[in-house]
């Protein structure tokens, strides 16, 4: 079973950028779709972006035009470039397959200050 480890979170001011990475313990080349999810305090976890094996991408409306998901199958890594960050982007960010499966990783905290 592939283990996923997220990194790259931190504290940033509104308007800033962060790049999240998701390192897999095994090959992701055979996984059709990978996704980034987030969970804000008191809210349900939501899908932020997903990328299919053919590099087709989809985004939640709230991040479209600001976030970019990409994958490097050779390095077994999925990325999320986040630009023009807003306070409402504050959450713990997770990567997982799409649809997601257990177990989830620990995630990486993103905090955007106003």
C-alpha positions as CSV (number, residue, x, y, z in Angstrom):
1,X,0.0,0.0,0.0
2,X,1.4,3.4,-1.0
3,X,2.1,5.8,1.9
4,X,1.7,9.5,1.2
5,X,3.6,12.2,3.1
6,X,2.7,15.9,2.6
7,X,5.0,18.8,3.1
8,X,5.5,22.4,2.3
9,X,2.9,24.1,4.4
10,X,3.5,27.1,6.6
11,X,2.4,30.6,7.6
12,X,2.1,33.1,4.8
13,X,0.5,36.5,4.4
14,X,-2.5,37.0,2.2
15,X,-1.5,37.3,-1.4
16,X,1.5,35.0,-0.9
17,X,2.4,31.6,-2.4
18,X,3.2,28.2,-1.2
19,X,4.1,24.9,-3.0
20,X,3.0,21.7,-1.4
21,X,4.6,18.4,-2.1
22,X,3.2,14.9,-1.7
23,X,5.8,12.1,-1.7
24,X,4.6,8.6,-2.3
25,X,6.5,5.5,-0.9
26,X,5.8,3.6,-4.1
27,X,4.9,4.2,-7.7
28,X,1.9,6.4,-8.5
29,X,2.2,5.9,-12.2
30,X,-0.6,3.3,-12.2
31,X,-2.9,5.5,-10.1
32,X,-5.4,7.1,-12.4
33,X,-6.2,10.1,-10.3
34,X,-4.5,11.9,-7.4
35,X,-6.0,14.7,-5.5
36,X,-5.3,17.4,-2.9
37,X,-7.9,17.9,-0.2
38,X,-8.2,20.3,2.7
39,X,-10.0,20.5,6.0
40,X,-10.5,23.8,7.8
41,X,-11.4,23.9,11.5
42,X,-15.0,23.0,12.0
43,X,-15.5,22.0,8.4
44,X,-15.6,18.8,6.4
45,X,-12.7,17.8,4.3
46,X,-13.1,18.9,0.7
47,X,-11.5,18.2,-2.6
48,X,-9.4,21.1,-3.8
49,X,-7.9,19.7,-7.0
50,X,-7.3,16.5,-8.8
51,X,-5.1,15.3,-11.7
52,X,-5.6,12.3,-13.9
53,X,-2.9,10.2,-15.5
54,X,-3.3,12.0,-18.7
55,X,-2.6,15.3,-16.9
56,X,-6.2,16.4,-17.1
57,X,-6.9,18.6,-14.0
58,X,-10.0,19.8,-12.2
59,X,-10.3,22.4,-9.5
60,X,-12.8,23.5,-6.9
61,X,-14.3,26.8,-7.8
62,X,-12.9,28.6,-4.8
63,X,-9.3,27.9,-6.0
64,X,-9.6,27.9,-9.7
65,X,-7.1,30.2,-11.3
66,X,-5.0,30.4,-8.2
67,X,-3.9,26.8,-7.5
68,X,-2.2,24.4,-9.9
69,X,-1.9,20.7,-9.4
70,X,0.8,18.6,-11.1
71,X,2.4,15.2,-10.8
72,X,5.8,13.7,-11.5
73,X,5.3,10.0,-11.9
74,X,9.1,9.5,-12.2
75,X,9.6,11.0,-8.8
76,X,6.3,9.6,-7.3
77,X,5.4,13.1,-6.3
78,X,2.3,15.3,-6.6
79,X,2.5,19.0,-6.2
80,X,0.1,21.9,-5.4
81,X,1.2,25.4,-6.3
82,X,-0.9,27.9,-4.4
83,X,-0.8,31.5,-5.4
84,X,-2.8,34.6,-4.3
85,X,-3.5,32.9,-1.0
86,X,-6.5,34.1,1.0
87,X,-7.2,33.7,4.7
88,X,-10.1,31.3,3.8
89,X,-7.4,28.9,2.3
90,X,-6.3,28.2,5.9
91,X,-6.6,24.5,6.5
92,X,-4.7,21.2,6.8
93,X,-3.9,20.0,3.3
94,X,-3.8,16.3,2.4
95,X,-3.1,14.4,-0.7
96,X,-4.7,11.1,-1.6
97,X,-5.9,9.1,-4.5
98,X,-9.2,10.1,-6.1
99,X,-11.5,8.8,-4.9
100,X,-9.7,8.8,-1.6
101,X,-8.8,5.7,0.4
102,X,-7.7,5.0,4.0
103,X,-5.4,5.7,5.6
104,X,-4.9,9.4,5.2
105,X,-1.5,11.0,5.8
106,X,-0.9,13.6,8.5
107,X,-1.3,16.5,6.2
108,X,0.5,19.8,6.2
109,X,-0.9,23.0,7.8
110,X,-1.4,26.1,5.7
111,X,-2.1,29.3,7.6
112,X,-2.8,32.5,5.7
113,X,-2.9,35.7,7.7
114,X,-4.8,38.8,6.7
